[in-house]
Structure formats: structure tokens, C-alpha cells
Amino acid sequence: MSESVGDGGVQVVAAEAVPQSEGSWIGRGVALFTPVFAVASGWLAGLVAQVVPGAHLDESQVTAFMVAAMTAALGSGWKWLQGWQQHERLVAEGKAQPVKAVPVLRTATTSPEAGSESLP
């Protein structure tokens, strides 16, 4: 913190910027549920392929349709997670605002010269 005396003898205190981190659990939820949604989309694609009237698909075509649906679901989750990681990087660099801000805790580190603990 830096202090200065303004007009009229009033003390002005300028606070240092507190580094922030992303505290939202959205990325964890997407990472956890993407495989579940991929399996569910494959199952739903197989069900639709068998139930839709006029769609005469043999077993290998149904399997290919299920694999395509699962790949689309996994690709969507992967792309979302890539964007989320980029967002977290930008938040860490201070270039973007976090969805849910969490202040970064400063930890004590050991100074190589003195061998004692000091704050960075």
C-alpha cells in the first residue's frame, strides 16, 4: 500500500491490486458430466435410429450413428473446456474478470539468501 497526503492534509491511501482467481465450479461440472452426456447421447441416438419410422438401419449403421453422436458430445465438451482454460488463464493474468472471484492467498516462501521465510 502506498500513502500520500492530499490537499488539506487528508491522507489518501492507494490500495494495491489484489490478485484474483476463478472460483466457479462450472469447469469441474463440465469435466465431470461430459462423459455422462456422451454416453447418454449415444444411447439416445441408437434409440432414435431404431424408433424413427422409415429409417431402416442395420446394426453397423446404428453403431456408427451412436459413435457419431458420442463424438459430437465429447468434442463439444472438450471445446468448452479449452475456452474455460483460456478464460482462467486470462483471469490469472488480470486481463478478464472472473465469473466468481476468489482472492489469491499469498503464501510464505523461503528466501534463498537469508534462509528465512518472507512474503513475496
C-alpha positions as CSV (number, residue, x, y, z in Angstrom):
1,M,0.0,0.0,0.0
2,S,1.2,3.5,-0.7
3,E,0.2,6.5,1.2
4,S,0.3,10.2,0.3
5,V,-1.0,13.4,1.7
6,G,-3.6,15.2,-0.4
7,D,-4.9,18.7,-0.3
8,G,-6.0,19.9,3.1
9,G,-3.8,17.4,4.9
10,V,-6.1,14.5,4.1
11,Q,-4.3,11.2,3.9
12,V,-5.0,9.3,0.7
13,V,-4.3,5.5,0.7
14,A,-4.0,3.7,-2.6
15,A,-4.6,0.0,-2.3
16,E,-2.6,-2.5,-4.3
17,A,-4.5,-4.7,-6.7
18,V,-5.3,-8.0,-5.1
19,P,-4.8,-10.8,-7.5
20,Q,-7.9,-12.8,-8.1
21,S,-8.6,-16.4,-9.2
22,E,-11.6,-18.1,-10.7
23,G,-13.7,-19.7,-8.0
24,S,-16.5,-21.0,-10.2
25,W,-17.1,-24.8,-10.3
26,I,-18.6,-24.7,-13.9
27,G,-15.4,-26.2,-15.4
28,R,-15.4,-29.1,-12.9
29,G,-19.0,-29.8,-13.6
30,V,-18.5,-29.9,-17.4
31,A,-15.4,-32.1,-17.0
32,L,-17.3,-34.5,-14.7
33,F,-20.6,-34.7,-16.7
34,T,-19.2,-34.7,-20.3
35,P,-18.6,-38.5,-20.4
36,V,-22.1,-39.0,-18.9
37,F,-23.7,-36.8,-21.6
38,A,-21.6,-38.5,-24.3
39,V,-22.9,-42.0,-23.3
40,A,-26.5,-40.6,-23.0
41,S,-26.2,-39.0,-26.5
42,G,-25.0,-42.3,-27.9
43,W,-27.9,-44.2,-26.3
44,L,-30.4,-41.6,-27.4
45,A,-29.0,-41.7,-31.0
46,G,-29.4,-45.5,-31.0
47,L,-33.0,-45.2,-29.7
48,V,-33.9,-42.6,-32.3
49,A,-32.3,-44.7,-35.1
50,Q,-34.5,-47.7,-34.1
51,V,-37.7,-45.8,-33.4
52,V,-37.9,-43.4,-36.4
53,P,-40.3,-44.7,-39.0
54,G,-38.8,-45.2,-42.4
55,A,-35.2,-45.4,-41.1
56,H,-34.1,-48.9,-41.9
57,L,-30.6,-49.1,-40.5
58,D,-28.7,-52.3,-39.9
59,E,-26.7,-52.9,-36.7
60,S,-23.4,-51.4,-38.0
61,Q,-25.2,-48.2,-39.2
62,V,-26.9,-47.8,-35.8
63,T,-23.5,-48.2,-34.1
64,A,-21.9,-45.7,-36.5
65,F,-24.8,-43.2,-35.7
66,M,-24.2,-43.7,-32.0
67,V,-20.5,-43.2,-32.3
68,A,-21.0,-40.0,-34.3
69,A,-23.4,-38.7,-31.6
70,M,-20.9,-39.6,-28.8
71,T,-18.1,-37.9,-30.7
72,A,-20.1,-34.8,-31.2
73,A,-20.9,-34.6,-27.4
74,L,-17.2,-35.2,-26.4
75,G,-16.0,-32.7,-29.0
76,S,-18.4,-30.1,-27.6
77,G,-17.3,-30.7,-24.0
78,W,-13.6,-30.6,-25.0
79,K,-14.0,-27.3,-26.9
80,W,-15.9,-25.7,-24.0
81,L,-13.2,-26.8,-21.6
82,Q,-10.5,-25.3,-23.8
83,G,-12.3,-22.0,-23.8
84,W,-12.7,-22.2,-20.0
85,Q,-9.0,-22.9,-19.5
86,Q,-8.3,-19.8,-21.7
87,H,-10.7,-17.8,-19.5
88,E,-8.9,-19.0,-16.3
89,R,-5.5,-18.0,-17.8
90,L,-6.8,-14.5,-18.7
91,V,-8.2,-14.1,-15.2
92,A,-4.8,-15.2,-13.7
93,E,-3.1,-12.6,-15.9
94,G,-5.6,-9.9,-14.9
95,K,-7.0,-9.5,-18.4
96,A,-10.5,-10.8,-17.7
97,Q,-13.0,-10.7,-14.8
98,P,-13.7,-13.9,-13.0
99,V,-17.2,-15.4,-13.0
100,K,-16.9,-15.9,-9.3
101,A,-14.0,-14.0,-7.8
102,V,-11.8,-15.6,-5.2
103,P,-8.8,-13.7,-3.8
104,V,-5.4,-15.4,-4.2
105,L,-3.8,-16.2,-0.9
106,R,-0.2,-15.3,-0.6
107,T,1.9,-18.0,1.0
108,A,5.2,-17.7,2.8
109,T,8.3,-18.6,0.7
110,T,11.8,-19.3,1.8
111,S,14.4,-16.7,0.8
112,P,17.5,-18.4,-0.8
113,E,19.9,-15.7,0.6
114,A,18.7,-15.5,4.2
115,G,17.1,-18.9,4.6
116,S,14.2,-17.3,6.4
117,E,10.5,-17.1,5.5
118,S,9.3,-13.9,3.8
119,L,6.2,-12.9,1.9
120,P,6.6,-12.4,-1.9
